[in-house]
Amino acid sequence: MSGDGSRNGILQTVDLLSKSFEADKPLEPVQAIRKIRHEQNKNQLFLAQKNAGLKSGSRGFQARKDLKSTEAKVESSLAQ
């Protein structure tokens, strides 16, 4: 087990995409790409929540605005 999280994430993404292109269903690659984008949006949401919790004042206000826009982006990706 490697401690390199970014490498493992990339390998997992490549594996998911390669399996989706080898599948018999023509929509499988599209679904895989949507799943990857949704996971990326969830990661951005986590970082925005962390950032909003750490900031205060005008920086906190901007961080909370960013959090709301990120939440909306995750909701829209979930709807697809």
Order of alpha helices (4+ residues) and beta strands (2+ residues): alpha-alpha-alpha
